[in-house]
Amino acid sequence: MSDEKPQQDRTEQPTPKRLKEAREKGNVPRSRELTMTCVMLAGASALLFMAAGIGNTILADIRGSLSVERDLIFDPRYLPVAFSTVAIDVLRSLLPLGVLVPAAALGGAVLIGGWSFSASGMAFKTSRLNPIKGLARIFGPNGLNELVKALAKFALVAAASIVWLWYSSDTLLSLGRQPIRTAVIDALELCGVSLLIVSATLILITLVDVPFQLWNHRKKLKMTRQEVRDELKDTEGRPEVKSRIRMLQQQIANRRIGEEVPKADVVITNPTHFAVALKYTEGAMRAPRVVAKGKDLMASRIRDIARAAGVPLFSAPPLARALYSSTRLGQEIPAGLYKAVAQVLAYIYQLQNVARGAPRVPEPELPHIDESLYR
C-alpha cells in the first residue's frame, strides 16, 4: 500500500481493512472549515446569551476599581489584590465561553471522521521538511482548493459584514446616547449578533468542503488491483496454504470415516450421491447418532468401507438427504426422523436375525418425510 504509486493506477475503492489501518494511523477525514464554523457559531451564541452577565460584571469591576478610598491608593499591597479580584471576576464570567468554545472545536473536529488518536500522527517525519514536496502541496490541487476556499470566505464574510453594518448603523450610532449600563450590554449583544451572522455565512463553505474532504480522503486511500489481490491473499490465506489445510482436513475426515463406519449399525444411501452412517446403542443413547456422512466421492468411500466391514447398506433417498442436511457429525438424529430410522433399524436387526435362522421379513415401507428437512 505504498503512497508513491501514481494516482491514475489506483482504480479500486479502499477495502474495510485499508480504511481500518488508515484510522489506526490517524488518517481520517477532517474539515477545518467545519471545525472553524462550529467554533465561531458556538462563540457567537455564547456571547449573545451571556452579554448581560458579562456587561454587568465589567461595569461592577470598573465601578469598584474607580471607587477607591484615598488611603488605599498609597498602599502598595492594594494594587495586586484589586487586580486579582478583577481578573477572577472577569474569568468567572467568561468561564462558560471558555468551556463551550473548546468543546465546539473538539466536536467539529470529530464530526465527520470520528474520534481517532494515533501517536504515529505526531511522529517526526523528515519528508515534511522536503521543500519540493512542500511546493507541490502549495501549488497542487489541494493548494488550489485552499486558495479558492480562502477567497470565497473573504468574499462571503466581507459581503455579510458590509450588509450588516449598513443595516445596524443606526443602532451602532445610538450607543453613545444611551446610559452606560445599557450601552455596554447592547454593544455586547450587537457584537454577538454580528459574529453570529458572519459565522453563519461560513456554513455555505462548510457544505461544500465536507463532501469534498470525504471524497478526497477516499481518493487518497484508493488501491491498485495488485494491492487488492495481495490484501485478499493476506486476509483469506494464500492458495497454497488453503490447499494444504484442505488436504489435512480431508486426511482427518478419511481417518475418521475409516474408524467410525465399521462400528455403524447401518449406512443409509441415496443410493449414489449421499451416504449417512448411523450407530445406536440401546440404553447408552437416546436416539441413533450420525457417526459419518458424505456426499459424492466421500459417500462412495463410506459405502466401500461399509461393504468391506460388513455394515448393511440401506437405500432410502429422501431419508439419506434429510439426515445429511439436518444432522451434524456426532449429533443425534432429529425427532422428526425417529420413526423412519426406527423402521430401518428394525428391518436391519430382523435381517441379522434371519442370518441367525429366524424367519425372513419383508422390507419395511418408510413413512413420508418432510422435504423441508433436506432443502
Protein Blocks (a to p, Z undefined) as FASTA:
>chain_A
ZZkbcfklmmbccdfklmmmmmmnopacddfklmmmmmmmmmmmmmmmmmmmmmmmmmmm
mmmmmmccfklmmpmklmmmmmmmmmmmmmmmmmmmmmmmmmmmmmmmmmmnopaddfkl
mpccfklmpmklmmmmmmmmklmmmmmmmmmmmmmmmmmmmmmmmmmmmmmmmmmmpcfk
lmmmmmmmmmmmmmmmmmmmmmmmmmmmmmmmmmmmmmmmpccfklmmmmmmmmnopfkl
mmmmmmmmmmmmmmmmmmmmmmpmbdcdfklmpccdddddehjambdcdfbdcehjlmmm
mmmmmmmnopacdddfklmmmmmmmpcehiacdfklmmmmmmmmmmmmmmmmmmnopacd
dddddddddfklmZZ
